[in-house]
Amino acid sequence: MKITMKKLALALAVAALPFAASAHKGWLEPSKTVLSVGQWITVDAATSTDPFLKDHNAMRLDNLVITAPDGSKVQPENASTGKLRSSFDVQLNQAGTYKVAIVNSGVSARWEEKGQRKSYPPRGQAFTAEGFAKEVPANAEKLAVTESLTQLVTFATAGKPNDTALKPTGVGLELVPLQSITDLYVGEEAKFQFLLDGKPAADVEVEIIADGVRYRSSVDALELKTDKDGKFAIDWKTPGLYWMSASVSDEKATTAPAKQRRTAYTAVVEVLSP
């Protein structure tokens, strides 16, 4: 599946990717993931040193996409952005599973000039061919132009779950749950598959961090790797929210003058007690 020029133009409006371009981790924190039809959830969005710690920056909501169980789009309510977090509400008026995602795409250039690191475009500005030609020297040293495609997602189900909102697009790195994404329980192995451009993504490293880092002596990140079919499994030890993230870098950029591509997918899921 190819990205249309219209979609790409909209995506390039956000070139700053705070949860992919720095050491800080981006996350969405739903107030609850299993509800009845008509109930509400509140979602916090931020970047921080570790997941769910409100200690760095609020997440921008420009590219927030909420997909209802029938595939339609839902507008957030009561959206606000503070210093350390953004938040918004969603009413689950349909039965089934909702996908809440911040989807970012962009192109960025990095190079060295007289021993100093330079980059284009400035944070929060869009990449343009004209701006690139003006700002980046023709003979720039150590020039790297990278196309980025990232998704930061979480899920909530009202009543009986379904998977319409979870269908992969075939573009970039995507996670496919091999059971209901909101029916995850301690003591029950959960299975997932990563796809890259619609095909199984083998040997992809997956980092998993449980909530509560602030109250532990260490992050205790779990590191897994997908098998030849892009699959991996997790045996949950404790209930709560879990942050799962993976990324792939390759030479499959589709937007000139980018040569490199980095695609990442980060999901927050809730694990319940049996």
N, C-alpha and C positions, 0 to 999 in steps of 0.2 A: 504494500500500500504506500503510495507516494504522498508527500505533503503538498497540498495545493498552494499556489502562489498567494492566494487570499489568506489561507490559514497561516502561512509562513510570515506574511507581512504583519499580521496581528501579533504573532508570537514574538517577532523581533522588536516589538515595542518595549519589551522588558529585557534588557541585556544584563542587568545586574541580578545575579542569582545567589542570594545570601546563603542558602543552605547547601550550595554546591561549590561556591568559589572560595570558601574559607574553611578554617578548621572548625568553625562552629557548626552545630548540628541543628537542622530545621525540624520542626515537629508540629503536628496537630493533635490537640488533646480533647477528645469528646467527653462530655459529662457522663454519657451512658451510651451503650451500643445496642442494647436489646430493650425494646419498648413496645407499647401498644399503639395502634393507629390513632393519630391525632395528637400524640404527645410531642414535646419539644426536647431538643438537645441544645446545649451551648458548647461551642468549640473555641478553644484558645489556640492561637497560632504565634509561634515565636522561633527565634534562633538563640542557641545558648551553648555553653561549654559542653554540656551533656543534656540528653533529652529530658524535657519537662522541668528543667531548672529555669526560672525566669531571671536571668542574670546578664542578658546581652541586648538584644534588639527585638522589637515587635516585627512580625512577618507582614509584609505588604499583601494586601488582598486584591490587587489589581486583576490577577489571573485566577481568581477563585472560580471553580466550576463545580456545581452540585448537581449530580445526576440522580433522578428519581427512579424507582423500580421499573417504570415503563419506558425509561430511556429519555424522558423529557428533562429539561433543565429547570432548576428551582432557584429562585432568588433568595439570598440570605436576608435576614431581618436583624435590625438593631446592631449593625456592624459598627465597630469602633476600633481605633488604633491608639494605644498609649505608648509610653516609652519602652516598656519591656514586653508587651504582648498586644496582639490584636484579638478581638473576639467577635462572634456573631452567633445568631440563633437560627435554627432550622426547625420548622414544624413538619413532622412526618405524617402527611395526610394520606399517603398511599400505603397499602400493604406491600411489604417486600423490603429489599435491601437498597440503601442509598450509598452512593459513593461521593465523598467530599474530597476535592482535590485542588491543589494549587499547581498549575501546569505552566512551566516557564521554558521558553526557547530563546536563544540569542547567539550572537557571534561576538567574540572578543579577540583583541590582538594584544600581544605582549612582546616587548623587545627591550634591548639595552641601548642606551645612548650616553656616551662618555662615562661609562661605568655605572650609570643609574638605570634602575628599572622603570620602564614606561608602559602605559597601557591605554587602550582605546576600546570602547567609548568610556567617558566618565560614568561613575556610578549613577544609575537611574536614568541614563540617556540611551536612546536607541542607536544601534549600529546602522550606518548608511555607507554606501560605496563612496559617496562624495566626501563624507567625513573621514573615512579611512584614507583616501587619497591625499587629503589635506593634512591630516595629523600624523600619519605614519611615514617616516622617511623611506624613499625608494630603496635605499641601501641599508635599511635597519638591521642592526646586528642581532643575532639570535631571535629572529622574528618567528613567532608562533601564533597562528590564527586558528582559533578553535570554535567549533559549533557545539553548543550545549543544548541538550534536551533533557529536562528533569520533571519528575512528578513527585509530589508530596501528598499522600492520601490517608484517609481514614474512612471508616464505614459505620453504618448504623442500620438496624433492621427493625421495622414495625410489623409485628405479627409474624407470618410465615416468610422465611427468606427466599429470595430468588437471585439470579445472576445476570439479569439483563444489563444492569448498570456496570457490571464488572467485565463485560466482553472486551478483549484486547483489541487495540486499533491496528496493530501490526507495525507501529512506528516506535523505534527506540526500545529501551528496556522496560518490560512490564511483568507484573506478578500475577499469576493465575492460582487462586486457591483451589485445592482439590477436595474441598469440603466447604460447607458454609463458612464464610469468613467471620461470622459473628456467633458461631457455635463452637468455640474453642474452650476446652476445659482442662484443668489440671489433671494429670495422669492419663490423658488421651493424646496419643501422637497425632500431630497435625502435619499434613503434607502440602507442599507448594511447588510451583514450577515457575521459573523465570524464562521469559521469551525475549529474544532480541530480534527486532524487526519481524516478529511473528514466528520465529523459529526457535527451537530449544537452545537456551544459552548455557553451554557446558562450562564447567570449571570457573564459575563466577563466585567470588568470595562474598559472603553474606555476614553482616555484623548485626547482632541482636543484643539490645540492652533493655533490661527491665526497669520500670519506674522505681523510684526510691533511692536513686544514686546518692542523694544528699545525706541519707541516713545509713550509708554503707561505708566501710573503710576503703573500698575500691569500686571501680565501675563494674567489674565482673562481666565484661562483654563476652558473649558467646560468638565464636567465629566458626562458620560452616562453609562448605563449598558445594555447589551444585554438581550433580553427576552428569553423565553423557547426555541425558535427556533433559537437562536443566532443572532437575528435581532435587529437593532437599526436605528433610523432616525435622520436626522439633517435638521433644517430649517436655511439655511445660511442667515446671517444678512448683511454681507459686502463682496465685492469681494476681491480676492487675493489668496495667497497660504495658505493652511491649513495643519498642521501636526497632524496626527491621530495615536495613539499608544495603543497597548494592549499587555498583557502578561499573561501566565498561568504557574503555577508551579504544578507539580504532581509527582507521583512515577512511571512513565512509561519510565524510561531510558532504552535504548536498547544496551548500550555499557558498558560492565564491566570495572572497578568496580563501575561505577556510579549507584546510587540508585535513585537520584532525577533528574528531568528534568525541564528545564525552556525553554519555547518556546515563542517567541515574534514576533510581526509583526507591523511595522511602515510604514505608507504610507503618501506621500505628494501629495495632489491634488490641482488643481486650480479651483476656483469658479469665474465665469464670471458675468458681469452685463447683465441683460436681454436686 
